[in-house]
Amino acid sequence: MEMKCIQTAPPLAPDTEQQLRRYGALLCSVNERVRLVGPRDEATLWDEHIADCLHLRAVMPENGSVIDVGTGGGLPGVVLALCRPDLQFTLLDSLSRKTNALREIVRELGMNNAEVVCARSEDMAQTARETFTLAVCRAVSECGIIAEYLSPLVVPGGGIAAMKGPSAEEELAPLTGMWDRLGLSEPEIVYYDMPDHKRHVILWKKIAPCPPSFPRRPGRAEKKPWWK
């Protein structure tokens, strides 16, 4: 399994950093009413979450559309949308209290390239199947389950990028040679260092259409893994 390092990201343009700082302030404010993320102060939110999501800039497509599945408070989708106004983003979450709060943040930021959608990924795959250039997620589930959720959303030729912690290699190992069942390539791991730990991004290429049997009905992916 190939592993590469994400090199130090280029510095942010001043106006982009200003927007990201404003996003952090809005997220902290809304977080007092609707729990969207753990940290309650802007400094911790920046250091542990926004700065983390910025590493995903390295794997963004040149053009097209991106869907952030399980976006919560907009991590990583809002961060990436502010950095890449040339791309169209869909911010997907199944909890209306979160999407309602996130719409408020997106509106306050004046973002024209981000749409917030309240739906399960399984249902989204029925209405927008294989339409996105890239699907991303952060801290959603284990790798095999993520792949079942995201592959049906991505057009062949596109890709998936999942932000993961130290368990990534352990989760991927039992699925070696099976990813083509979902129309995916074998994964590539890229890593980067955060101040207190190493993080990983798991990358799959969409090499063929996802079989129509995926995704299965809601809840099935967790109860009966497709690879077992």
C-alpha positions in Angstrom: 0.0 0.0 0.0 1.5 3.3 -1.1 2.1 6.0 1.4 3.1 9.6 0.6 3.6 12.7 2.6 1.6 16.0 2.1 4.3 18.6 2.1 3.9 21.9 3.9 0.8 23.7 2.5 1.4 27.1 0.8 0.4 30.1 2.8 -3.1 31.4 2.7 -4.0 34.6 0.8 -4.8 37.3 3.3 -8.5 37.6 2.3 -8.9 33.8 2.4 -7.4 33.7 5.9 -9.7 36.5 7.0 -12.7 34.6 5.8 -11.5 31.4 7.5 -11.0 33.4 10.8 -14.5 34.8 10.4 -15.8 31.2 9.8 -14.2 30.1 13.0 -15.8 32.9 15.0 -19.2 32.2 13.5 -18.8 28.5 14.2 -17.9 29.2 17.8 -20.9 31.5 18.2 -23.4 29.1 16.7 -21.8 26.2 18.7 -23.1 27.8 21.9 -26.7 27.0 20.7 -26.2 24.0 18.5 -23.3 21.6 19.2 -21.4 21.4 15.9 -17.9 20.8 17.0 -16.0 20.1 20.2 -13.9 23.2 20.9 -15.7 26.3 22.2 -12.9 28.8 21.6 -11.6 30.1 18.4 -7.9 29.4 19.0 -8.5 25.7 19.6 -10.9 25.5 16.7 -8.3 26.9 14.4 -5.4 24.9 15.6 -7.1 21.5 15.8 -9.8 21.7 13.1 -9.5 24.4 10.5 -5.7 24.0 10.2 -6.2 20.3 9.9 -8.7 20.6 7.1 -6.4 22.9 5.1 -4.2 19.9 4.3 -7.0 18.6 2.1 -6.3 21.5 -0.4 -3.6 19.3 -1.8 -6.0 16.8 -3.2 -8.8 19.1 -4.5 -9.7 18.6 -8.2 -8.8 21.2 -10.8 -12.5 21.8 -11.5 -15.9 20.2 -10.9 -18.0 19.7 -7.8 -17.2 18.4 -4.3 -19.6 16.8 -1.7 -18.7 16.8 2.0 -20.5 13.9 3.7 -21.3 14.2 7.4 -20.2 17.8 7.3 -21.5 18.8 10.7 -20.3 22.3 11.2 -18.7 22.5 7.8 -15.5 20.6 8.4 -13.9 20.2 5.9 -16.4 21.5 3.4 -16.6 25.1 4.4 -12.9 25.4 4.8 -12.3 24.0 1.3 -15.0 26.1 -0.3 -13.5 29.3 1.1 -10.1 28.3 -0.3 -11.5 27.2 -3.7 -14.3 29.5 -4.8 -13.9 28.1 -8.3 -15.4 24.7 -7.2 -19.0 24.0 -6.2 -19.5 22.3 -2.8 -22.4 20.4 -1.4 -22.4 20.2 2.4 -24.4 17.0 3.4 -25.6 16.0 6.9 -28.6 14.0 8.0 -29.4 16.1 11.1 -31.6 19.1 10.5 -30.4 21.0 13.6 -26.9 20.9 12.2 -27.8 21.8 8.6 -30.0 24.6 9.8 -27.2 26.0 11.8 -24.7 25.5 9.0 -27.0 27.4 6.5 -26.8 30.3 8.9 -23.0 30.3 8.8 -22.8 29.9 5.0 -25.3 32.8 4.6 -23.3 35.0 7.0 -20.1 34.3 5.0 -21.8 35.2 1.7 -20.7 31.9 0.1 -22.1 31.4 -3.4 -20.3 28.1 -4.0 -21.8 26.1 -1.1 -25.2 24.4 -0.8 -26.2 22.8 2.5 -28.4 19.7 2.1 -30.1 17.7 4.9 -30.2 14.1 3.8 -28.6 10.7 4.4 -25.9 9.8 2.0 -27.9 6.7 1.0 -30.8 8.9 -0.1 -28.5 11.4 -1.8 -27.1 8.6 -3.9 -30.6 8.0 -5.3 -31.1 11.7 -6.4 -27.6 12.6 -7.3 -25.9 9.3 -8.1 -22.4 9.5 -9.5 -22.5 13.2 -10.2 -19.7 14.6 -8.0 -16.0 14.9 -9.0 -14.8 14.3 -5.4 -16.4 13.2 -2.2 -14.7 14.1 1.1 -15.4 13.3 4.8 -13.7 13.8 8.1 -14.1 11.6 11.2 -17.2 9.8 9.8 -16.7 6.1 10.1 -14.2 3.3 9.4 -12.7 3.1 5.9 -14.9 0.3 4.4 -18.1 2.0 5.5 -17.0 5.3 4.2 -16.3 3.8 0.8 -19.8 2.3 0.6 -21.3 5.7 1.5 -19.2 7.8 -0.9 -18.5 5.7 -4.0 -22.1 5.9 -5.3 -21.9 9.7 -5.2 -18.7 10.0 -7.3 -18.6 10.0 -11.1 -16.2 7.4 -12.7 -12.9 9.2 -13.1 -13.4 11.1 -9.8 -12.3 10.2 -6.4 -12.8 10.0 -2.6 -10.7 11.6 0.1 -11.3 10.5 3.7 -9.5 12.2 6.6 -8.5 9.6 9.2 -6.4 9.2 12.3 -3.9 6.6 13.3 -6.2 3.6 12.7 -6.2 4.0 8.9 -3.8 1.3 8.0 -5.3 -1.2 10.4 -8.8 -0.5 8.9 -7.6 -0.9 5.3 -5.5 -4.0 5.6 -8.4 -6.6 5.6 -9.9 -5.1 2.5 -6.9 -5.4 0.2 -8.0 -6.6 -3.3 -11.7 -6.0 -2.6 -12.2 -2.3 -3.5 -13.2 -2.9 -7.1 -16.5 -4.3 -5.7 -17.4 -0.7 -5.2 -15.9 0.6 -8.4 -12.8 1.9 -6.6 -9.0 1.5 -6.9 -6.8 0.2 -4.2 -6.4 3.1 -1.8 -3.4 5.4 -1.5 -2.4 6.8 1.9 -1.0 10.3 2.3 0.0 11.5 5.7 0.8 14.8 7.4 1.9 15.9 10.8 -0.2 17.8 13.2 1.4 19.2 16.4 0.5 16.3 18.6 -0.1 13.4 16.2 0.1 12.1 12.6 -3.0 12.3 10.4 -3.8 10.4 7.2 -5.9 11.1 4.1 -7.1 7.9 2.3 -7.5 8.4 -1.4 -9.4 6.2 -3.8 -9.9 6.7 -7.5 -13.3 5.9 -9.0 -12.3 3.4 -11.7 -15.8 2.0 -12.7 -19.5 2.6 -11.9 -20.5 1.6 -8.5 -22.8 -1.5 -8.6 -26.5 -0.5 -8.2 -26.8 -2.7 -5.1 -24.8 0.1 -3.3 -25.4 1.9 -1.1 -27.7 -0.5 0.8 -30.7 0.7 2.9 -29.9 3.1 5.8 -28.1 1.5 8.6 -27.1 -1.7 6.7 -23.5 -0.6 6.1 -22.7 -0.6 9.8 -24.6 -3.8 10.7 -23.4 -6.0 7.9 -20.1 -4.9 6.3 -20.0 -5.6 2.6 -16.5 -7.1 2.8 -17.4 -9.8 5.3 
